[in-house]
Amino acid sequence: MSPEVETPDVRIDKFLWSVRIYKTRSQATEECKKGRVSINGIPVKPSRIISGNEIITIRKPPASYTIRVIKPLGNRVSAKLAADYIEDLTPEEEKIKLEMSRSLYPGFRQRGLGRPTKKERRNLDRFIDDLGSV
């Protein structure tokens, strides 16, 4: 018996939360209200009911993600199980754009590098202070 319960009527905000696109359902609702979520090219309200095989475009600046709904899902599931309900159709150039923006951000550290050293932290603090005085 699987922990998830499939329901035929699932709101778009609840679906985006349950497949872990957004951390909270209220964040998903806000993004829908701002017009950053569209289905088949049409901006949607948070209460829009979704069905299988729909294309959802999510704008999270600087990148724009595209996913296809395989099956509607109403309950939050683990990240491993979430992949069974969506298919990532995001173009490669959008993923590259995201990586480039992360590497340009002065406070961004690559995964696995650990905490900054005292010298790195001081340099970062100086850099941020210089940005604030401009």
OpenMM code with the backbone's topology and positions (N, CA, C; nanometers):
from openmm import Vec3, app, unit

residues = "MET SER PRO GLU VAL GLU THR PRO ASP VAL ARG ILE ASP LYS PHE LEU TRP SER VAL ARG ILE TYR LYS THR ARG SER GLN ALA THR GLU GLU CYS LYS LYS GLY ARG VAL SER ILE ASN GLY ILE PRO VAL LYS PRO SER ARG ILE ILE SER GLY ASN GLU ILE ILE THR ILE ARG LYS PRO PRO ALA SER TYR THR ILE ARG VAL ILE LYS PRO LEU GLY ASN ARG VAL SER ALA LYS LEU ALA ALA ASP TYR ILE GLU ASP LEU THR PRO GLU GLU GLU LYS ILE LYS LEU GLU MET SER ARG SER LEU TYR PRO GLY PHE ARG GLN ARG GLY LEU GLY ARG PRO THR LYS LYS GLU ARG ARG ASN LEU ASP ARG PHE ILE ASP ASP LEU GLY SER VAL".split()
positions = [
    Vec3(0.0848, -0.1182, 0.0000),
    Vec3(0.0000, 0.0000, 0.0000),
    Vec3(0.0889, 0.1239, 0.0000),
    Vec3(0.0671, 0.2144, -0.0918),
    Vec3(0.1509, 0.3329, -0.1023),
    Vec3(0.0959, 0.4443, -0.0138),
    Vec3(0.1840, 0.5354, 0.0361),
    Vec3(0.1406, 0.6386, 0.1288),
    Vec3(0.0615, 0.7501, 0.0602),
    Vec3(0.0800, 0.7684, -0.0701),
    Vec3(0.0128, 0.8776, -0.1388),
    Vec3(-0.1285, 0.8374, -0.1788),
    Vec3(-0.2159, 0.9360, -0.1838),
    Vec3(-0.3533, 0.9127, -0.2241),
    Vec3(-0.3778, 0.9958, -0.3490),
    Vec3(-0.4154, 0.9293, -0.4567),
    Vec3(-0.4417, 1.0005, -0.5806),
    Vec3(-0.5852, 1.0493, -0.5790),
    Vec3(-0.6030, 1.1773, -0.6098),
    Vec3(-0.7361, 1.2342, -0.6158),
    Vec3(-0.7557, 1.2939, -0.7540),
    Vec3(-0.8754, 1.2827, -0.8091),
    Vec3(-0.8970, 1.3358, -0.9432),
    Vec3(-0.8985, 1.4883, -0.9471),
    Vec3(-0.9455, 1.5536, -0.8404),
    Vec3(-0.9517, 1.6994, -0.8370),
    Vec3(-0.8404, 1.7545, -0.7486),
    Vec3(-0.7332, 1.8015, -0.8123),
    Vec3(-0.6197, 1.8559, -0.7383),
    Vec3(-0.5941, 1.9980, -0.7856),
    Vec3(-0.5868, 2.0896, -0.6912),
    Vec3(-0.5554, 2.2296, -0.7238),
    Vec3(-0.4093, 2.2405, -0.7639),
    Vec3(-0.3790, 2.3391, -0.8487),
    Vec3(-0.2418, 2.3563, -0.8981),
    Vec3(-0.1471, 2.3914, -0.7838),
    Vec3(-0.1896, 2.4756, -0.6890),
    Vec3(-0.0999, 2.5117, -0.5790),
    Vec3(-0.0687, 2.3901, -0.4911),
    Vec3(-0.1677, 2.3066, -0.4677),
    Vec3(-0.1457, 2.1868, -0.3861),
    Vec3(-0.0554, 2.0872, -0.4597),
    Vec3(-0.0726, 2.0754, -0.5908),
    Vec3(0.0100, 1.9850, -0.6695),
    Vec3(0.1561, 2.0300, -0.6688),
    Vec3(0.1807, 2.1599, -0.6906),
    Vec3(0.3183, 2.2102, -0.6924),
    Vec3(0.3860, 2.1910, -0.5570),
    Vec3(0.3108, 2.2018, -0.4496),
    Vec3(0.3644, 2.1769, -0.3169),
    Vec3(0.3905, 2.0282, -0.2968),
    Vec3(0.2984, 1.9433, -0.3416),
    Vec3(0.3111, 1.8000, -0.3151),
    Vec3(0.4244, 1.7343, -0.3943),
    Vec3(0.4598, 1.7879, -0.5113),
    Vec3(0.5731, 1.7315, -0.5863),
    Vec3(0.7018, 1.8104, -0.5602),
    Vec3(0.6991, 1.8936, -0.4581),
    Vec3(0.8173, 1.9622, -0.4061),
    Vec3(0.8779, 2.0654, -0.5004),
    Vec3(0.7936, 2.1323, -0.5779),
    Vec3(0.8411, 2.2456, -0.6577),
    Vec3(0.8582, 2.3660, -0.5648),
    Vec3(0.7646, 2.3811, -0.4703),
    Vec3(0.7709, 2.4871, -0.3691),
    Vec3(0.7739, 2.4240, -0.2314),
    Vec3(0.8387, 2.4941, -0.1383),
    Vec3(0.8561, 2.4418, -0.0031),
    Vec3(0.7248, 2.4396, 0.0756),
    Vec3(0.6416, 2.5414, 0.0559),
    Vec3(0.5140, 2.5471, 0.1263),
    Vec3(0.4012, 2.5695, 0.0268),
    Vec3(0.2828, 2.5338, 0.0685),
    Vec3(0.1677, 2.5533, -0.0193),
    Vec3(0.1366, 2.7016, -0.0355),
    Vec3(0.1614, 2.7798, 0.0687),
    Vec3(0.1357, 2.9238, 0.0583),
    Vec3(0.2318, 2.9893, -0.0418),
    Vec3(0.3546, 2.9399, -0.0530),
    Vec3(0.4464, 2.9916, -0.1544),
    Vec3(0.3934, 2.9596, -0.2938),
    Vec3(0.3434, 2.8389, -0.3127),
    Vec3(0.2862, 2.7998, -0.4417),
    Vec3(0.1660, 2.8878, -0.4755),
    Vec3(0.0828, 2.9162, -0.3768),
    Vec3(-0.0345, 3.0014, -0.3976),
    Vec3(0.0075, 3.1419, -0.4382),
    Vec3(0.1069, 3.1973, -0.3690),
    Vec3(0.1550, 3.3326, -0.4001),
    Vec3(0.2124, 3.3415, -0.5419),
    Vec3(0.2887, 3.2407, -0.5808),
    Vec3(0.3479, 3.2409, -0.7142),
    Vec3(0.2399, 3.2328, -0.8226),
    Vec3(0.1342, 3.1593, -0.7964),
    Vec3(0.0222, 3.1545, -0.8915),
    Vec3(-0.0450, 3.2914, -0.9009),
    Vec3(-0.0639, 3.3568, -0.7868),
    Vec3(-0.1271, 3.4894, -0.7847),
    Vec3(-0.0422, 3.5927, -0.8575),
    Vec3(0.0902, 3.5781, -0.8502),
    Vec3(0.1807, 3.6709, -0.9182),
    Vec3(0.1883, 3.6452, -1.0681),
    Vec3(0.1305, 3.5358, -1.1147),
    Vec3(0.1318, 3.5053, -1.2569),
    Vec3(0.2567, 3.4325, -1.3027),
    Vec3(0.3292, 3.3727, -1.2121),
    Vec3(0.4526, 3.3022, -1.2476),
    Vec3(0.4304, 3.1557, -1.2827),
    Vec3(0.3077, 3.1091, -1.2676),
    Vec3(0.2747, 2.9704, -1.3013),
    Vec3(0.1718, 2.9730, -1.4136),
    Vec3(0.2005, 2.8992, -1.5206),
    Vec3(0.1051, 2.8927, -1.6314),
    Vec3(0.0909, 2.7485, -1.6785),
    Vec3(-0.0277, 2.7180, -1.7268),
    Vec3(-0.0559, 2.5857, -1.7823),
    Vec3(-0.0872, 2.6051, -1.9296),
    Vec3(-0.0118, 2.5355, -2.0132),
    Vec3(-0.0257, 2.5463, -2.1584),
    Vec3(-0.0197, 2.6908, -2.2052),
    Vec3(0.0658, 2.7707, -2.1401),
    Vec3(0.0881, 2.9094, -2.1798),
    Vec3(-0.0091, 3.0098, -2.1220),
    Vec3(-0.1045, 2.9686, -2.0398),
    Vec3(-0.2044, 3.0587, -1.9827),
    Vec3(-0.1816, 3.0688, -1.8321),
    Vec3(-0.1591, 3.1922, -1.7788),
    Vec3(-0.1430, 3.2073, -1.6333),
    Vec3(-0.2674, 3.1559, -1.5607),
    Vec3(-0.2453, 3.0916, -1.4470),
    Vec3(-0.3560, 3.0290, -1.3749),
    Vec3(-0.3693, 3.0821, -1.2335),
    Vec3(-0.4899, 3.0670, -1.1804),
    Vec3(-0.5167, 3.0983, -1.0406),
    Vec3(-0.4792, 2.9760, -0.9570),
    Vec3(-0.4562, 2.9943, -0.8274),
    Vec3(-0.4190, 2.8808, -0.7425),
    Vec3(-0.5262, 2.7728, -0.7348),
    Vec3(-0.6508, 2.8072, -0.7602),
    Vec3(-0.7596, 2.7101, -0.7478),
    Vec3(-0.7814, 2.6277, -0.8742),
    Vec3(-0.7023, 2.6504, -0.9774),
    Vec3(-0.7179, 2.5779, -1.1047),
    Vec3(-0.6964, 2.4291, -1.0822),
    Vec3(-0.7905, 2.3482, -1.1275),
    Vec3(-0.7814, 2.2023, -1.1153),
    Vec3(-0.6956, 2.1502, -1.2306),
    Vec3(-0.6017, 2.0608, -1.1993),
    Vec3(-0.5142, 2.0070, -1.3031),
    Vec3(-0.5520, 1.8631, -1.3345),
    Vec3(-0.5081, 1.8202, -1.4506),
    Vec3(-0.5272, 1.6805, -1.4890),
    Vec3(-0.3962, 1.6306, -1.5489),
    Vec3(-0.3922, 1.5039, -1.5816),
    Vec3(-0.2709, 1.4453, -1.6370),
    Vec3(-0.2394, 1.4998, -1.7755),
    Vec3(-0.1124, 1.4984, -1.8116),
    Vec3(-0.0628, 1.5370, -1.9442),
    Vec3(-0.0651, 1.6867, -1.9702),
    Vec3(-0.0805, 1.7704, -1.8692),
    Vec3(-0.0757, 1.9150, -1.8890),
    Vec3(0.0677, 1.9631, -1.8726),
    Vec3(0.1032, 2.0670, -1.9474),
    Vec3(0.2365, 2.1262, -1.9411),
    Vec3(0.2304, 2.2494, -1.8510),
    Vec3(0.3116, 2.2491, -1.7459),
    Vec3(0.3157, 2.3603, -1.6500),
    Vec3(0.4487, 2.4320, -1.6653),
    Vec3(0.4424, 2.5637, -1.6782),
    Vec3(0.5629, 2.6462, -1.6848),
    Vec3(0.5710, 2.7283, -1.5572),
    Vec3(0.6853, 2.7217, -1.4904),
    Vec3(0.7070, 2.7909, -1.3638),
    Vec3(0.8248, 2.8845, -1.3806),
    Vec3(0.8020, 3.0133, -1.3576),
    Vec3(0.9107, 3.1103, -1.3666),
    Vec3(0.9652, 3.1368, -1.2268),
    Vec3(1.0906, 3.0975, -1.2072),
    Vec3(1.1640, 3.1284, -1.0849),
    Vec3(1.2870, 3.2026, -1.1337),
    Vec3(1.2813, 3.3371, -1.1347),
    Vec3(1.3930, 3.4114, -1.1947),
    Vec3(1.5269, 3.3651, -1.1388),
    Vec3(1.6257, 3.3479, -1.2214),
    Vec3(1.6380, 3.3846, -1.3620),
    Vec3(1.5951, 3.2757, -1.4589),
    Vec3(1.5521, 3.1598, -1.4110),
    Vec3(1.5213, 3.0481, -1.5005),
    Vec3(1.3705, 3.0249, -1.5072),
    Vec3(1.3315, 2.9508, -1.6091),
    Vec3(1.1923, 2.9138, -1.6290),
    Vec3(1.1870, 2.7624, -1.6452),
    Vec3(1.1128, 2.6950, -1.5570),
    Vec3(1.1060, 2.5498, -1.5576),
    Vec3(0.9796, 2.5036, -1.6300),
    Vec3(0.9890, 2.3925, -1.6986),
    Vec3(0.8744, 2.3336, -1.7665),
    Vec3(0.8620, 2.1887, -1.7217),
    Vec3(0.7417, 2.1531, -1.6756),
    Vec3(0.7174, 2.0156, -1.6334),
    Vec3(0.5874, 1.9675, -1.6955),
    Vec3(0.5769, 1.8361, -1.7095),
    Vec3(0.4527, 1.7746, -1.7577),
    Vec3(0.3966, 1.6907, -1.6441),
    Vec3(0.2669, 1.7049, -1.6206),
    Vec3(0.1994, 1.6290, -1.5162),
    Vec3(0.1741, 1.4883, -1.5691),
    Vec3(0.2249, 1.3893, -1.4992),
    Vec3(0.1974, 1.2504, -1.5359),
    Vec3(0.0680, 1.2058, -1.4690),
    Vec3(0.0596, 1.2264, -1.3366),
    Vec3(-0.0610, 1.1938, -1.2602),
    Vec3(-0.0821, 1.3039, -1.1570),
    Vec3(-0.2063, 1.3506, -1.1380),
    Vec3(-0.2317, 1.4478, -1.0312),
    Vec3(-0.2072, 1.3843, -0.8949),
    Vec3(-0.1588, 1.4647, -0.8033),
    Vec3(-0.1234, 1.4158, -0.6704),
    Vec3(-0.1647, 1.5195, -0.5681),
    Vec3(-0.2361, 1.4780, -0.4652),
    Vec3(-0.2859, 1.5711, -0.3655),
    Vec3(-0.2080, 1.5741, -0.2365),
    Vec3(-0.1353, 1.4676, -0.2055),
    Vec3(-0.0599, 1.4623, -0.0799),
    Vec3(0.0886, 1.4722, -0.1072),
    Vec3(0.1605, 1.5379, -0.0167),
    Vec3(0.3047, 1.5546, -0.0319),
    Vec3(0.3749, 1.4193, -0.0183),
    Vec3(0.4701, 1.3953, -0.1078),
    Vec3(0.5447, 1.2700, -0.1063),
    Vec3(0.6937, 1.3015, -0.1019),
    Vec3(0.7745, 1.1985, -0.0815),
    Vec3(0.9192, 1.2184, -0.0772),
    Vec3(0.9697, 1.2597, -0.2151),
    Vec3(1.0889, 1.3140, -0.2177),
    Vec3(1.1461, 1.3624, -0.3432),
    Vec3(1.1628, 1.2489, -0.4440),
    Vec3(1.1956, 1.1306, -0.3968),
    Vec3(1.2117, 1.0169, -0.4872),
    Vec3(1.0788, 0.9795, -0.5529),
    Vec3(0.9713, 0.9807, -0.4753),
    Vec3(0.8403, 0.9464, -0.5296),
    Vec3(0.7816, 1.0584, -0.6159),
    Vec3(0.8204, 1.1826, -0.5896),
    Vec3(0.7675, 1.2956, -0.6666),
    Vec3(0.8046, 1.2846, -0.8143),
    Vec3(0.9175, 1.2237, -0.8437),
    Vec3(0.9617, 1.2089, -0.9827),
    Vec3(0.8686, 1.1188, -1.0629),
    Vec3(0.7891, 1.0368, -0.9954),
    Vec3(0.6942, 0.9488, -1.0650),
    Vec3(0.5710, 1.0240, -1.1144),
    Vec3(0.5499, 1.1460, -1.0650),
    Vec3(0.4284, 1.2204, -1.0971),
    Vec3(0.4522, 1.3350, -1.1943),
    Vec3(0.5786, 1.3724, -1.2161),
    Vec3(0.6094, 1.4802, -1.3101),
    Vec3(0.7230, 1.4372, -1.4021),
    Vec3(0.7293, 1.5023, -1.5177),
    Vec3(0.8388, 1.4810, -1.6117),
    Vec3(0.9020, 1.6169, -1.6390),
    Vec3(1.0311, 1.6273, -1.6194),
    Vec3(1.1018, 1.7531, -1.6384),
    Vec3(1.1272, 1.7763, -1.7871),
    Vec3(1.0701, 1.8841, -1.8408),
    Vec3(1.0884, 1.9204, -1.9812),
    Vec3(1.1694, 2.0487, -1.9956),
    Vec3(1.2349, 2.0925, -1.8888),
    Vec3(1.3097, 2.2173, -1.8892),
    Vec3(1.4224, 2.2117, -1.9912),
    Vec3(1.4291, 2.3118, -2.0810),
    Vec3(1.5375, 2.3135, -2.1800),
    Vec3(1.6743, 2.3274, -2.1125),
    Vec3(1.7757, 2.2732, -2.1766),
    Vec3(1.9113, 2.2739, -2.1205),
    Vec3(1.9634, 2.4158, -2.1002),
    Vec3(1.9270, 2.5097, -2.1892),
    Vec3(1.9774, 2.6475, -2.1748),
    Vec3(1.9235, 2.7152, -2.0491),
    Vec3(1.8039, 2.6768, -2.0041),
    Vec3(1.7505, 2.7315, -1.8791),
    Vec3(1.8311, 2.6809, -1.7598),
    Vec3(1.8709, 2.5550, -1.7632),
    Vec3(1.9517, 2.4988, -1.6551),
    Vec3(2.0893, 2.5646, -1.6520),
    Vec3(2.1450, 2.5912, -1.7697),
    Vec3(2.2746, 2.6593, -1.7777),
    Vec3(2.2626, 2.8013, -1.7232),
    Vec3(2.1523, 2.8683, -1.7565),
    Vec3(2.1279, 3.0045, -1.7082),
    Vec3(2.1243, 3.0073, -1.5555),
    Vec3(2.0618, 2.9073, -1.4956),
    Vec3(2.0537, 2.8992, -1.3503),
    Vec3(2.1916, 2.8789, -1.2891),
    Vec3(2.2713, 2.7888, -1.3464),
    Vec3(2.4066, 2.7632, -1.2950),
    Vec3(2.4942, 2.8881, -1.3077),
    Vec3(2.4819, 2.9599, -1.4187),
    Vec3(2.5613, 3.0816, -1.4380),
    Vec3(2.5244, 3.1871, -1.3343),
    Vec3(2.3956, 3.2029, -1.3069),
    Vec3(2.3544, 3.3043, -1.2101),
    Vec3(2.4032, 3.2682, -1.0703),
    Vec3(2.4063, 3.1396, -1.0380),
    Vec3(2.4559, 3.0977, -0.9075),
    Vec3(2.6054, 3.1234, -0.8934),
    Vec3(2.6803, 3.0986, -0.9989),
    Vec3(2.8244, 3.1172, -0.9901),
    Vec3(2.8618, 3.2649, -0.9852),
    Vec3(2.7763, 3.3527, -1.0369),
    Vec3(2.8041, 3.4959, -1.0339),
    Vec3(2.7707, 3.5583, -0.8991),
    Vec3(2.6878, 3.4930, -0.8215),
    Vec3(2.6483, 3.5454, -0.6914),
    Vec3(2.7678, 3.5349, -0.5966),
    Vec3(2.8077, 3.6463, -0.5347),
    Vec3(2.9304, 3.6444, -0.4545),
    Vec3(2.9233, 3.5554, -0.3308),
    Vec3(2.8065, 3.5313, -0.2738),
    Vec3(2.7964, 3.4506, -0.1535),
    Vec3(2.7692, 3.3043, -0.1815),
    Vec3(2.7627, 3.2671, -0.3069),
    Vec3(2.7305, 3.1290, -0.3408),
    Vec3(2.8539, 3.0415, -0.3291),
    Vec3(2.8378, 2.9281, -0.2639),
    Vec3(2.9464, 2.8307, -0.2521),
    Vec3(2.9002, 2.7011, -0.3146),
    Vec3(2.9898, 2.6361, -0.3847),
    Vec3(2.9586, 2.5078, -0.4448),
    Vec3(2.9323, 2.4054, -0.3344),
    Vec3(2.8495, 2.3064, -0.3650),
    Vec3(2.8202, 2.2022, -0.2679),
    Vec3(2.9476, 2.1253, -0.2329),
    Vec3(2.9612, 2.0931, -0.1077),
    Vec3(3.0730, 2.0121, -0.0645),
    Vec3(3.1953, 2.0912, -0.0198),
    Vec3(3.1933, 2.2233, -0.0346),
    Vec3(3.3088, 2.3035, 0.0068),
    Vec3(3.3053, 2.3379, 0.1554),
    Vec3(3.1934, 2.3136, 0.2210),
    Vec3(3.1849, 2.3393, 0.3644),
    Vec3(3.1684, 2.4859, 0.3962),
    Vec3(3.1904, 2.5171, 0.5210),
    Vec3(3.1760, 2.6556, 0.5655),
    Vec3(3.2945, 2.7387, 0.5189),
    Vec3(3.2719, 2.8699, 0.4988),
    Vec3(3.3854, 2.9545, 0.4588),
    Vec3(3.4854, 2.9684, 0.5737),
    Vec3(3.6109, 2.9841, 0.5369),
    Vec3(3.7135, 3.0081, 0.6386),
    Vec3(3.6967, 3.1503, 0.6904),
    Vec3(3.7689, 3.1816, 0.7951),
    Vec3(3.7593, 3.3144, 0.8531),
    Vec3(3.8014, 3.4211, 0.7518),
    Vec3(3.9066, 3.3938, 0.6763),
    Vec3(3.9548, 3.4882, 0.5756),
    Vec3(3.8509, 3.5057, 0.4644),
    Vec3(3.7902, 3.3947, 0.4187),
    Vec3(3.6881, 3.4034, 0.3136),
    Vec3(3.5665, 3.4822, 0.3621),
    Vec3(3.5287, 3.4607, 0.4866),
    Vec3(3.4136, 3.5318, 0.5418),
    Vec3(3.4412, 3.6814, 0.5507),
    Vec3(3.5620, 3.7193, 0.5933),
    Vec3(3.5969, 3.8615, 0.6007),
    Vec3(3.5959, 3.9254, 0.4621),
    Vec3(3.6517, 3.8540, 0.3638),
    Vec3(3.6503, 3.9064, 0.2265),
    Vec3(3.5072, 3.9228, 0.1754),
    Vec3(3.4226, 3.8278, 0.2057),
    Vec3(3.2834, 3.8345, 0.1634),
    Vec3(3.2122, 3.9512, 0.2321),
    Vec3(3.2368, 3.9696, 0.3622),
    Vec3(3.1766, 4.0807, 0.4351),
    Vec3(3.2215, 4.2145, 0.3776),
    Vec3(3.3518, 4.2271, 0.3450),
    Vec3(3.4021, 4.3496, 0.2833),
    Vec3(3.3343, 4.3762, 0.1487),
    Vec3(3.3196, 4.2705, 0.0699),
    Vec3(3.2585, 4.2840, -0.0618),
    Vec3(3.1129, 4.3299, -0.0497),
    Vec3(3.0389, 4.2706, 0.0434),
    Vec3(2.8989, 4.3076, 0.0623),
    Vec3(2.8878, 4.4492, 0.1157),
    Vec3(2.9767, 4.4898, 0.2062),
    Vec3(2.9766, 4.6259, 0.2575),
    Vec3(3.0040, 4.7267, 0.1449),
    Vec3(3.0953, 4.6907, 0.0542),
    Vec3(3.1245, 4.7783, -0.0588),
    Vec3(3.0036, 4.7925, -0.1502),
    Vec3(2.9273, 4.6857, -0.1682),
    Vec3(2.8058, 4.6925, -0.2504),
    Vec3(2.7023, 4.7815, -0.1860),
    Vec3(2.6918, 4.7778, -0.0537),
    Vec3(2.5934, 4.8578, 0.0176),
    Vec3(2.6257, 5.0062, 0.0160),
    Vec3(2.7522, 5.0421, 0.0024),
    Vec3(2.7894, 5.1837, 0.0044),
    Vec3(2.7808, 5.2480, -0.1331),
    Vec3(2.7551, 5.1699, -0.2352),
    Vec3(2.7465, 5.2265, -0.3715),
    Vec3(2.6127, 5.2873, -0.3947),
] * unit.nanometer
topology = app.Topology()
chain = topology.addChain("A")
for resn in residues:
    res = topology.addResidue(resn, chain)
    for name in ("N", "CA", "C"):
        topology.addAtom(name, app.Element.getBySymbol(name[0]), res)
